[in-house]
């Protein structure tokens, strides 16, 4: 099955079109400013390993050492699933570029070391600042 991808720009939107020989088309429209901009100053990355482990068995000290060395890293809040015992985190970075480097280049090595899959998402913290400050988010304390 041959797959094709085509990207176009239309009125500040990036449009990705995917097609395969069976003629199904999928269109994803993303705000061009979010995907292309490097000027976002507060970026959050959410990660979760698809494994069940008691948090006391997580080698967090060793993992923290590597994370602290990442370009643009500001802070991490560790997460542990209440009933699933999945392990994850919410990270803050000072730029989209640094967050992408972490999410795409550095972080995938962590779950690979455990032999498990993972989930990673990148969020724009600038656009949500007013709403987050209204909710007393500690990530916006100056």
Secondary structure, DSSP 8 states (H G I E B T S, - for coil): --EEEEEEEETTEEEEEEEETT--EEEEEEEHHHHH----S-EEEEEEES----GGGS-HHHHHHHHHTSTTEEEEEEEE-TTT--EEEEEEESSHHHHHHIIIIITHHHHHHHT--EEEEEEESSTTHHHHHHTT-GGG--
